Amino acid sequence: MSDFNYYAFLKFKKNEVFALNDLTDDLKARISVFFDMPNELPFKSRKEKKEEFSPQELLDFKNKSFSKKIGEQIAYLDSKINWLTEFYFDNYDIDPLVSIDGKTYNYQSIIDNFGMRGMIPVCGVDDRIPAHLVSIIESKKLGKFKTDKIAIRIIQSVFEDYDYIEDEFNDLLKAVKDNFSKIVLIFDLRYIENHLNIINDLIVFLKKINLSEFYEIIITGSSLPKSVADLIETNKKIHLERKEVLIYSNIVEKFPNIHLGDYTCVPPDTNFLDLYIEDIASRMTGKIFYIYGNKVLVARSSRLKGQRAPFKPLLDYIVSQPFFRKEKYSLGDKYIVDKQPNGTGINASSILRPNINLHMSYMLRDFSI
Protein backbone atom coordinates (compact mmCIF):
# COMPACT_ATOMS: atom_id res chain seq x y z
CA MET A 1 0.00 0.00 0.00
CA SER A 2 1.19 3.49 -0.85
CA ASP A 3 1.91 5.97 1.95
CA PHE A 4 1.23 8.79 -0.48
CA ASN A 5 -0.68 11.82 0.81
CA TYR A 6 -3.64 12.30 -1.53
CA TYR A 7 -6.31 15.01 -1.67
CA ALA A 8 -9.52 14.35 -3.58
CA PHE A 9 -11.16 17.48 -4.97
CA LEU A 10 -14.85 16.72 -5.39
CA LYS A 11 -18.15 18.39 -6.13
CA PHE A 12 -20.31 18.02 -3.01
CA LYS A 13 -22.94 15.90 -4.80
CA LYS A 14 -24.53 12.48 -4.41
CA ASN A 15 -22.27 10.42 -6.69
CA GLU A 16 -19.13 11.89 -5.17
CA VAL A 17 -20.39 11.35 -1.61
CA PHE A 18 -21.38 7.73 -2.30
CA ALA A 19 -18.06 7.07 -4.04
CA LEU A 20 -16.30 8.30 -0.90
CA ASN A 21 -18.39 6.10 1.33
CA ASP A 22 -17.65 3.10 -0.92
CA LEU A 23 -13.96 3.29 0.02
CA THR A 24 -12.65 0.59 2.32
CA ASP A 25 -12.18 1.60 5.94
CA ASP A 26 -8.39 1.75 5.69
CA LEU A 27 -8.64 4.19 2.76
CA LYS A 28 -11.28 6.30 4.48
CA ALA A 29 -8.81 6.84 7.31
CA ARG A 30 -6.18 8.18 4.89
CA ILE A 31 -8.02 10.30 2.37
CA SER A 32 -8.20 14.10 2.58
CA VAL A 33 -11.26 15.68 0.95
CA PHE A 34 -11.86 19.07 -0.62
CA PHE A 35 -15.49 19.84 -1.53
CA ASP A 36 -16.69 22.50 -3.95
CA MET A 37 -20.28 23.65 -3.74
CA PRO A 38 -21.71 22.60 -7.14
CA ASN A 39 -23.07 25.22 -9.48
CA GLU A 40 -26.24 24.54 -11.46
CA LEU A 41 -28.23 26.24 -14.20
CA PRO A 42 -31.73 25.52 -15.51
CA PHE A 43 -32.27 23.79 -18.84
CA LYS A 44 -34.36 25.22 -21.62
CA SER A 45 -37.61 23.32 -22.23
CA ARG A 46 -39.93 23.16 -25.22
CA LYS A 47 -42.59 21.44 -23.14
CA GLU A 48 -42.63 24.28 -20.63
CA LYS A 49 -42.10 26.83 -23.42
CA LYS A 50 -39.01 28.11 -21.70
CA GLU A 51 -36.24 29.18 -24.06
CA GLU A 52 -34.41 31.84 -22.09
CA PHE A 53 -34.13 33.12 -18.54
CA SER A 54 -33.91 36.64 -17.18
CA PRO A 55 -31.10 37.51 -14.72
CA GLN A 56 -33.63 37.42 -11.87
CA GLU A 57 -34.98 34.01 -12.93
CA LEU A 58 -31.44 32.63 -13.05
CA LEU A 59 -30.69 34.04 -9.60
CA ASP A 60 -33.93 32.63 -8.18
CA PHE A 61 -33.03 29.21 -9.58
CA LYS A 62 -29.53 29.38 -8.12
CA ASN A 63 -30.83 30.50 -4.72
CA LYS A 64 -33.25 27.56 -4.53
CA SER A 65 -30.60 25.14 -5.76
CA PHE A 66 -28.09 26.42 -3.19
CA SER A 67 -30.54 26.06 -0.33
CA LYS A 68 -31.55 22.56 -1.43
CA LYS A 69 -27.92 21.49 -1.76
CA ILE A 70 -27.10 22.60 1.78
CA GLY A 71 -29.94 20.46 3.13
CA GLU A 72 -28.74 17.44 1.16
CA GLN A 73 -25.11 17.94 2.19
CA ILE A 74 -26.01 18.15 5.88
CA ALA A 75 -27.86 14.85 5.53
CA TYR A 76 -24.84 13.24 3.81
CA LEU A 77 -22.47 14.38 6.57
CA ASP A 78 -24.79 13.21 9.31
CA SER A 79 -25.29 9.76 7.77
CA LYS A 80 -23.28 8.55 4.75
CA ILE A 81 -19.95 10.26 5.48
CA ASN A 82 -20.17 10.85 9.22
CA TRP A 83 -16.71 9.25 9.42
CA LEU A 84 -15.26 12.36 7.75
CA THR A 85 -13.97 14.44 10.65
CA GLU A 86 -12.67 17.39 8.60
CA PHE A 87 -12.94 18.59 5.02
CA TYR A 88 -12.21 21.68 2.96
CA PHE A 89 -15.33 23.40 1.61
CA ASP A 90 -15.36 26.25 -0.90
CA ASN A 91 -17.88 28.27 -2.91
CA TYR A 92 -15.48 28.99 -5.79
CA ASP A 93 -18.07 28.21 -8.49
CA ILE A 94 -20.96 30.05 -6.85
CA ASP A 95 -22.14 33.51 -7.91
CA PRO A 96 -21.53 35.96 -4.99
CA LEU A 97 -25.13 37.18 -5.42
CA VAL A 98 -26.53 33.76 -4.50
CA SER A 99 -28.16 33.86 -1.09
CA ILE A 100 -30.63 31.76 0.88
CA ASP A 101 -32.44 34.74 2.40
CA GLY A 102 -31.55 37.44 -0.14
CA LYS A 103 -29.10 39.26 2.13
CA THR A 104 -26.60 36.83 3.71
CA TYR A 105 -23.45 36.14 1.68
CA ASN A 106 -23.60 32.50 0.63
CA TYR A 107 -20.24 31.49 2.16
CA GLN A 108 -21.49 32.73 5.52
CA SER A 109 -24.42 30.34 5.17
CA ILE A 110 -22.00 27.52 4.36
CA ILE A 111 -19.93 28.36 7.45
CA ASP A 112 -23.01 28.54 9.68
CA ASN A 113 -24.11 25.08 8.58
CA PHE A 114 -20.78 23.26 8.26
CA GLY A 115 -18.23 25.04 10.46
CA MET A 116 -18.91 22.83 13.47
CA ARG A 117 -19.21 19.74 11.27
CA GLY A 118 -15.48 19.87 10.48
CA MET A 119 -15.36 22.37 7.62
CA ILE A 120 -11.98 23.96 6.86
CA PRO A 121 -12.62 27.41 5.33
CA VAL A 122 -11.02 28.43 2.04
CA CYS A 123 -10.00 31.92 0.88
CA GLY A 124 -8.10 33.26 -2.10
CA VAL A 125 -6.28 36.13 -3.77
CA ASP A 126 -7.69 38.37 -6.51
CA ASP A 127 -10.80 36.26 -7.08
CA ARG A 128 -12.97 36.84 -3.99
CA ILE A 129 -15.23 39.61 -2.85
CA PRO A 130 -14.28 41.36 0.45
CA ALA A 131 -17.20 39.72 2.25
CA HIS A 132 -15.56 36.33 1.79
CA LEU A 133 -12.59 36.87 4.09
CA VAL A 134 -14.73 38.92 6.48
CA SER A 135 -17.17 36.01 6.86
CA ILE A 136 -14.29 33.64 7.67
CA ILE A 137 -12.47 35.89 10.16
CA GLU A 138 -15.61 36.99 12.00
CA SER A 139 -16.86 33.39 12.18
CA LYS A 140 -13.52 32.27 13.61
CA LYS A 141 -13.71 34.93 16.30
CA LEU A 142 -17.21 33.74 17.16
CA GLY A 143 -16.04 30.13 17.48
CA LYS A 144 -17.97 28.79 14.49
CA PHE A 145 -15.21 26.44 13.34
CA LYS A 146 -14.33 23.09 14.85
CA THR A 147 -10.85 23.26 13.31
CA ASP A 148 -8.04 25.82 13.57
CA LYS A 149 -7.02 25.31 9.94
CA ILE A 150 -7.59 27.47 6.85
CA ALA A 151 -6.69 27.10 3.17
CA ILE A 152 -5.51 29.73 0.71
CA ARG A 153 -6.50 28.57 -2.78
CA ILE A 154 -4.85 30.33 -5.69
CA ILE A 155 -5.28 29.69 -9.41
CA GLN A 156 -2.88 30.07 -12.31
CA SER A 157 -3.81 33.65 -13.16
CA VAL A 158 -2.65 34.53 -9.65
CA PHE A 159 0.50 32.48 -9.20
CA GLU A 160 1.83 33.17 -12.70
CA ASP A 161 2.91 36.65 -11.57
CA TYR A 162 4.02 36.72 -7.94
CA ASP A 163 5.32 40.30 -8.08
CA TYR A 164 1.91 41.57 -9.18
CA ILE A 165 -0.01 39.96 -6.30
CA GLU A 166 2.78 40.00 -3.67
CA ASP A 167 1.26 42.72 -1.49
CA GLU A 168 -2.24 41.27 -1.63
CA PHE A 169 -0.93 37.78 -0.92
CA ASN A 170 1.07 38.95 2.09
CA ASP A 171 -1.88 40.96 3.44
CA LEU A 172 -4.09 37.89 3.18
CA LEU A 173 -1.44 35.71 4.78
CA LYS A 174 -1.11 38.10 7.73
CA ALA A 175 -4.88 38.22 8.23
CA VAL A 176 -5.22 34.45 8.38
CA LYS A 177 -2.08 34.01 10.52
CA ASP A 178 -3.61 36.32 13.11
CA ASN A 179 -6.63 34.02 13.41
CA PHE A 180 -5.63 30.47 12.43
CA SER A 181 -2.69 28.33 13.56
CA LYS A 182 -2.50 26.09 10.48
CA ILE A 183 -2.42 27.55 6.95
CA VAL A 184 -2.66 25.30 3.90
CA LEU A 185 -1.59 26.71 0.52
CA ILE A 186 -3.34 25.18 -2.50
CA PHE A 187 -2.19 25.76 -6.07
CA ASP A 188 -5.28 24.93 -8.10
CA LEU A 189 -4.30 24.38 -11.74
CA ARG A 190 -7.91 23.65 -12.81
CA TYR A 191 -7.88 22.30 -16.40
CA ILE A 192 -4.27 22.10 -17.53
CA GLU A 193 -3.19 22.99 -21.06
CA ASN A 194 0.41 24.25 -21.06
CA HIS A 195 2.13 22.31 -18.29
CA LEU A 196 5.61 23.73 -18.99
CA ASN A 197 4.54 27.32 -18.24
CA ILE A 198 2.83 26.15 -15.06
CA ILE A 199 5.96 24.34 -13.83
CA ASN A 200 8.07 27.47 -14.32
CA ASP A 201 5.50 29.74 -12.66
CA LEU A 202 5.17 27.44 -9.65
CA ILE A 203 8.92 27.21 -9.14
CA VAL A 204 9.26 30.99 -9.22
CA PHE A 205 6.37 31.45 -6.78
CA LEU A 206 7.57 28.80 -4.35
CA LYS A 207 11.09 30.27 -4.29
CA LYS A 208 9.73 33.69 -3.34
CA ILE A 209 7.57 32.69 -0.38
CA ASN A 210 8.51 31.38 3.06
CA LEU A 211 7.47 27.74 2.87
CA SER A 212 7.76 27.28 6.64
CA GLU A 213 4.69 29.48 7.15
CA PHE A 214 2.45 26.80 5.70
CA TYR A 215 1.18 23.70 7.45
CA GLU A 216 0.83 21.99 4.07
CA ILE A 217 1.20 22.87 0.39
CA ILE A 218 -0.92 21.09 -2.20
CA ILE A 219 -0.89 21.07 -6.00
CA THR A 220 -4.11 20.00 -7.69
CA GLY A 221 -5.51 20.05 -11.22
CA SER A 222 -6.97 18.01 -14.04
CA SER A 223 -6.15 16.89 -17.58
CA LEU A 224 -9.85 16.63 -18.41
CA PRO A 225 -11.63 19.51 -20.21
CA LYS A 226 -15.21 20.33 -19.24
CA SER A 227 -16.50 18.50 -22.32
CA VAL A 228 -15.07 15.10 -23.22
CA ALA A 229 -15.96 15.92 -26.83
CA ASP A 230 -13.02 18.34 -26.82
CA LEU A 231 -10.75 15.42 -26.02
CA ILE A 232 -12.02 12.43 -27.94
CA GLU A 233 -14.52 11.50 -30.67
CA THR A 234 -17.35 9.00 -30.19
CA ASN A 235 -16.40 5.30 -30.26
CA LYS A 236 -12.76 6.15 -29.56
CA LYS A 237 -10.27 5.43 -26.78
CA ILE A 238 -7.12 7.30 -25.77
CA HIS A 239 -4.44 6.79 -23.13
CA LEU A 240 -3.92 10.28 -21.76
CA GLU A 241 -0.86 11.39 -19.83
CA ARG A 242 -1.96 13.10 -16.63
CA LYS A 243 -0.47 16.59 -16.77
CA GLU A 244 -1.20 17.24 -13.11
CA VAL A 245 1.10 14.32 -12.24
CA LEU A 246 3.77 15.52 -14.67
CA ILE A 247 3.71 18.97 -13.07
CA TYR A 248 3.76 17.55 -9.55
CA SER A 249 6.66 15.20 -10.28
CA ASN A 250 8.75 18.14 -11.51
CA ILE A 251 7.88 20.33 -8.52
CA VAL A 252 8.31 17.70 -5.81
CA GLU A 253 11.89 17.06 -6.94
CA LYS A 254 12.76 20.61 -5.86
CA PHE A 255 10.22 20.98 -3.03
CA PRO A 256 9.87 17.50 -1.46
CA ASN A 257 7.18 18.25 1.14
CA ILE A 258 4.45 19.22 -1.32
CA HIS A 259 1.34 17.03 -1.70
CA LEU A 260 -0.79 16.11 -4.70
CA GLY A 261 -4.52 16.44 -5.24
CA ASP A 262 -6.71 15.89 -8.28
CA TYR A 263 -10.30 16.19 -9.46
CA THR A 264 -10.63 12.39 -9.92
CA CYS A 265 -12.47 11.76 -13.20
CA VAL A 266 -14.74 14.82 -12.94
CA PRO A 267 -13.56 17.97 -14.78
CA PRO A 268 -13.14 20.97 -12.47
CA ASP A 269 -15.16 23.20 -14.79
CA THR A 270 -18.84 22.40 -15.08
CA ASN A 271 -20.11 21.92 -18.63
CA PHE A 272 -23.45 23.68 -19.14
CA LEU A 273 -24.79 22.62 -22.53
CA ASP A 274 -27.00 25.08 -24.35
CA LEU A 275 -29.63 22.41 -24.99
CA TYR A 276 -33.30 21.80 -24.48
CA ILE A 277 -33.92 19.26 -21.73
CA GLU A 278 -35.89 17.18 -24.23
CA ASP A 279 -32.76 16.84 -26.43
CA ILE A 280 -30.24 15.81 -23.78
CA ALA A 281 -30.83 12.06 -24.04
CA SER A 282 -30.32 12.05 -27.81
CA ARG A 283 -27.04 13.96 -27.51
CA MET A 284 -25.49 12.12 -24.57
CA THR A 285 -22.67 9.60 -24.99
CA GLY A 286 -21.16 7.19 -22.50
CA LYS A 287 -17.67 7.63 -21.10
CA ILE A 288 -15.43 5.75 -18.71
CA PHE A 289 -12.10 6.83 -17.23
CA TYR A 290 -9.64 4.25 -15.91
CA ILE A 291 -6.54 5.48 -14.11
CA TYR A 292 -3.27 3.51 -14.17
CA GLY A 293 0.36 4.45 -13.72
CA ASN A 294 0.59 8.15 -14.56
CA LYS A 295 -2.04 7.92 -17.28
CA VAL A 296 -5.78 7.69 -17.63
CA LEU A 297 -7.66 5.65 -20.20
CA VAL A 298 -10.53 7.68 -21.65
CA ALA A 299 -13.11 5.59 -23.50
CA ARG A 300 -16.17 7.11 -25.17
CA SER A 301 -19.20 5.30 -26.60
CA SER A 302 -21.70 6.16 -29.31
CA ARG A 303 -24.92 8.01 -28.51
CA LEU A 304 -26.74 6.38 -25.60
CA LYS A 305 -30.27 6.84 -26.89
CA GLY A 306 -31.64 3.79 -28.69
CA GLN A 307 -28.70 1.57 -27.73
CA ARG A 308 -29.26 -1.52 -25.60
CA ALA A 309 -25.74 -1.68 -24.18
CA PRO A 310 -23.58 1.23 -25.40
CA PHE A 311 -21.12 0.76 -22.53
CA LYS A 312 -20.39 -2.89 -23.41
CA PRO A 313 -17.47 -2.20 -25.82
CA LEU A 314 -15.91 0.15 -23.27
CA LEU A 315 -16.13 -2.43 -20.49
CA ASP A 316 -14.80 -5.16 -22.76
CA TYR A 317 -11.78 -3.05 -23.58
CA ILE A 318 -11.03 -2.13 -19.97
CA VAL A 319 -11.17 -5.69 -18.61
CA SER A 320 -8.87 -6.85 -21.44
CA GLN A 321 -6.12 -4.42 -20.47
CA PRO A 322 -3.05 -5.67 -18.55
CA PHE A 323 -3.42 -2.85 -16.02
CA PHE A 324 -7.03 -3.73 -15.10
CA ARG A 325 -7.07 -4.39 -11.35
CA LYS A 326 -10.02 -6.82 -11.16
CA GLU A 327 -13.00 -6.96 -8.84
CA LYS A 328 -11.29 -7.26 -5.45
CA TYR A 329 -9.38 -4.00 -5.83
CA SER A 330 -12.28 -1.57 -5.27
CA LEU A 331 -16.04 -1.34 -5.51
CA GLY A 332 -15.52 0.62 -8.72
CA ASP A 333 -13.52 -2.22 -10.28
CA LYS A 334 -16.11 -4.73 -9.06
CA TYR A 335 -18.83 -2.69 -10.77
CA ILE A 336 -16.98 -3.00 -14.09
CA VAL A 337 -16.59 -6.77 -13.66
CA ASP A 338 -20.25 -7.20 -12.71
CA LYS A 339 -21.57 -5.13 -15.63
CA GLN A 340 -19.16 -6.28 -18.34
CA PRO A 341 -20.80 -9.61 -19.34
CA ASN A 342 -23.90 -7.96 -20.85
CA GLY A 343 -23.16 -4.25 -20.48
CA THR A 344 -26.71 -3.32 -19.51
CA GLY A 345 -28.07 -1.31 -16.61
CA ILE A 346 -25.52 1.48 -16.97
CA ASN A 347 -26.12 5.12 -17.74
CA ALA A 348 -24.08 8.32 -17.70
CA SER A 349 -24.95 8.95 -14.06
CA SER A 350 -24.63 5.43 -12.63
CA ILE A 351 -21.08 4.95 -13.97
CA LEU A 352 -19.83 8.08 -12.20
CA ARG A 353 -19.94 6.74 -8.64
CA PRO A 354 -17.84 3.61 -9.33
CA ASN A 355 -15.55 5.57 -11.63
CA ILE A 356 -14.72 8.10 -8.91
CA ASN A 357 -14.30 5.31 -6.37
CA LEU A 358 -11.81 3.32 -8.43
CA HIS A 359 -9.82 6.49 -9.12
CA MET A 360 -9.52 7.42 -5.44
CA SER A 361 -8.77 3.80 -4.48
CA TYR A 362 -5.86 3.66 -6.90
CA MET A 363 -4.47 7.02 -5.80
CA LEU A 364 -4.51 5.88 -2.18
CA ARG A 365 -3.32 2.30 -2.71
CA ASP A 366 -0.74 2.25 -5.48
CA PHE A 367 -0.05 5.65 -7.00
CA SER A 368 3.60 6.65 -7.12
CA ILE A 369 5.87 8.85 -9.23
Solvent accessible surface area in square Angstrom, and as a share of the most:
residue,aa,sasa,rsa
1,M,142,0.63
2,S,22,0.14
3,D,135,0.70
4,F,34,0.14
5,N,78,0.40
6,Y,2,0.01
7,Y,10,0.04
8,A,0,0.00
9,F,2,0.01
10,L,5,0.03
11,K,16,0.07
12,F,1,0.00
13,K,79,0.33
14,K,123,0.52
15,N,34,0.18
16,E,5,0.02
17,V,0,0.00
18,F,33,0.14
19,A,0,0.00
20,L,0,0.00
21,N,40,0.21
22,D,25,0.13
23,L,6,0.03
24,T,61,0.36
25,D,115,0.60
26,D,61,0.31
27,L,1,0.00
28,K,37,0.16
29,A,89,0.69
30,R,73,0.27
31,I,14,0.07
32,S,36,0.23
33,V,2,0.01
34,F,1,0.00
35,F,0,0.00
36,D,2,0.01
37,M,1,0.00
38,P,10,0.06
39,N,34,0.17
40,E,51,0.23
41,L,60,0.30
42,P,29,0.18
43,F,90,0.37
44,K,42,0.18
45,S,8,0.05
46,R,124,0.45
47,K,179,0.76
48,E,134,0.60
49,K,178,0.76
50,K,58,0.25
51,E,110,0.49
52,E,142,0.64
53,F,54,0.22
54,S,49,0.31
55,P,117,0.74
56,Q,106,0.47
57,E,70,0.31
58,L,56,0.28
59,L,41,0.20
60,D,59,0.31
61,F,68,0.28
62,K,38,0.16
63,N,31,0.16
64,K,152,0.64
65,S,17,0.11
66,F,6,0.02
67,S,47,0.31
68,K,134,0.57
69,K,22,0.09
70,I,9,0.05
71,G,42,0.41
72,E,59,0.26
73,Q,0,0.00
74,I,38,0.19
75,A,55,0.43
76,Y,33,0.13
77,L,11,0.06
78,D,81,0.42
79,S,68,0.44
80,K,78,0.33
81,I,0,0.00
82,N,101,0.52
83,W,65,0.23
84,L,16,0.08
85,T,105,0.61
86,E,69,0.31
87,F,1,0.01
88,Y,7,0.03
89,F,0,0.00
90,D,0,0.00
91,N,7,0.04
92,Y,59,0.23
93,D,34,0.18
94,I,18,0.09
95,D,46,0.24
96,P,65,0.41
97,L,130,0.65
98,V,3,0.02
99,S,8,0.05
100,I,76,0.39
101,D,79,0.41
102,G,65,0.62
103,K,175,0.74
104,T,41,0.24
105,Y,36,0.14
106,N,0,0.00
107,Y,0,0.00
108,Q,35,0.15
109,S,9,0.06
110,I,0,0.00
111,I,1,0.01
112,D,77,0.40
113,N,44,0.23
114,F,0,0.00
115,G,0,0.00
116,M,118,0.53
117,R,88,0.32
118,G,1,0.01
119,M,0,0.00
120,I,1,0.00
121,P,0,0.00
122,V,0,0.00
123,C,2,0.01
124,G,11,0.10
125,V,1,0.01
126,D,89,0.46
127,D,53,0.28
128,R,52,0.19
129,I,64,0.33
130,P,115,0.72
131,A,41,0.31
132,H,1,0.00
133,L,48,0.24
134,V,86,0.50
135,S,7,0.04
136,I,0,0.00
137,I,22,0.11
138,E,81,0.36
139,S,1,0.01
140,K,46,0.20
141,K,134,0.57
142,L,129,0.64
143,G,51,0.49
144,K,65,0.27
145,F,18,0.08
146,K,131,0.56
147,T,24,0.14
148,D,57,0.29
149,K,17,0.07
150,I,0,0.00
151,A,0,0.00
152,I,0,0.00
153,R,1,0.00
154,I,0,0.00
155,I,28,0.14
156,Q,55,0.24
157,S,75,0.48
158,V,3,0.02
159,F,2,0.01
160,E,89,0.40
161,D,68,0.35
162,Y,17,0.06
163,D,95,0.49
164,Y,171,0.65
165,I,6,0.03
166,E,63,0.28
167,D,109,0.56
168,E,82,0.37
169,F,1,0.00
170,N,65,0.33
171,D,97,0.50
172,L,13,0.06
173,L,11,0.06
174,K,131,0.56
175,A,30,0.23
176,V,0,0.00
177,K,98,0.41
178,D,97,0.50
179,N,34,0.17
180,F,8,0.03
181,S,83,0.53
182,K,80,0.34
183,I,5,0.03
184,V,0,0.00
185,L,0,0.00
186,I,0,0.00
187,F,0,0.00
188,D,0,0.00
189,L,4,0.02
190,R,27,0.10
191,Y,72,0.28
192,I,1,0.00
193,E,124,0.56
194,N,76,0.39
195,H,45,0.20
196,L,112,0.56
197,N,78,0.40
198,I,2,0.01
199,I,17,0.09
200,N,89,0.46
201,D,30,0.16
202,L,0,0.00
203,I,24,0.12
204,V,76,0.43
205,F,0,0.00
206,L,2,0.01
207,K,143,0.61
208,K,100,0.42
209,I,20,0.10
210,N,83,0.43
211,L,63,0.31
212,S,98,0.63
213,E,56,0.25
214,F,17,0.07
215,Y,110,0.42
216,E,37,0.16
217,I,11,0.05
218,I,1,0.00
219,I,0,0.00
220,T,0,0.00
221,G,0,0.00
222,S,4,0.02
223,S,9,0.06
224,L,11,0.05
225,P,11,0.07
226,K,111,0.47
227,S,25,0.16
228,V,21,0.12
229,A,57,0.44
230,D,108,0.56
231,L,46,0.23
232,I,9,0.04
233,E,118,0.53
234,T,47,0.27
235,N,98,0.50
236,K,102,0.43
237,K,77,0.32
238,I,53,0.27
239,H,75,0.34
240,L,34,0.17
241,E,90,0.40
242,R,5,0.02
243,K,58,0.25
244,E,8,0.04
245,V,3,0.02
246,L,53,0.27
247,I,0,0.00
248,Y,10,0.04
249,S,28,0.18
250,N,49,0.25
251,I,0,0.00
252,V,24,0.14
253,E,139,0.62
254,K,111,0.47
255,F,24,0.10
256,P,99,0.62
257,N,128,0.66
258,I,6,0.03
259,H,33,0.15
260,L,0,0.00
261,G,0,0.00
262,D,1,0.00
263,Y,6,0.02
264,T,9,0.05
265,C,4,0.03
266,V,27,0.16
267,P,28,0.17
268,P,0,0.00
269,D,52,0.27
270,T,58,0.34
271,N,55,0.28
272,F,84,0.35
273,L,86,0.43
274,D,120,0.62
275,L,21,0.10
276,Y,40,0.15
277,I,90,0.46
278,E,74,0.33
279,D,39,0.20
280,I,28,0.14
281,A,58,0.45
282,S,49,0.32
283,R,121,0.44
284,M,76,0.34
285,T,11,0.06
286,G,0,0.00
287,K,71,0.30
288,I,1,0.00
289,F,11,0.05
290,Y,0,0.00
291,I,1,0.01
292,Y,37,0.14
293,G,39,0.37
294,N,61,0.31
295,K,88,0.37
296,V,9,0.05
297,L,0,0.00
298,V,0,0.00
299,A,0,0.00
300,R,23,0.08
301,S,3,0.02
302,S,31,0.20
303,R,108,0.39
304,L,28,0.14
305,K,130,0.55
306,G,82,0.78
307,Q,97,0.43
308,R,189,0.69
309,A,22,0.17
310,P,20,0.12
311,F,0,0.00
312,K,53,0.22
313,P,76,0.48
314,L,4,0.02
315,L,0,0.00
316,D,49,0.25
317,Y,65,0.25
318,I,0,0.00
319,V,46,0.27
320,S,76,0.49
321,Q,32,0.14
322,P,133,0.84
323,F,42,0.17
324,F,17,0.07
325,R,41,0.15
326,K,130,0.55
327,E,71,0.32
328,K,194,0.82
329,Y,34,0.13
330,S,12,0.07
331,L,91,0.45
332,G,0,0.00
333,D,0,0.00
334,K,88,0.37
335,Y,43,0.16
336,I,2,0.01
337,V,45,0.26
338,D,81,0.42
339,K,55,0.23
340,Q,43,0.19
341,P,91,0.58
342,N,81,0.41
343,G,2,0.02
344,T,36,0.21
345,G,64,0.61
346,I,21,0.11
347,N,80,0.41
348,A,30,0.24
349,S,65,0.42
350,S,41,0.27
351,I,9,0.04
352,L,50,0.25
353,R,87,0.32
354,P,10,0.07
355,N,3,0.02
356,I,0,0.00
357,N,1,0.01
358,L,2,0.01
359,H,8,0.03
360,M,0,0.00
361,S,2,0.01
362,Y,19,0.07
363,M,0,0.00
364,L,1,0.00
365,R,45,0.16
366,D,72,0.37
367,F,1,0.01
368,S,77,0.50
369,I,101,0.51
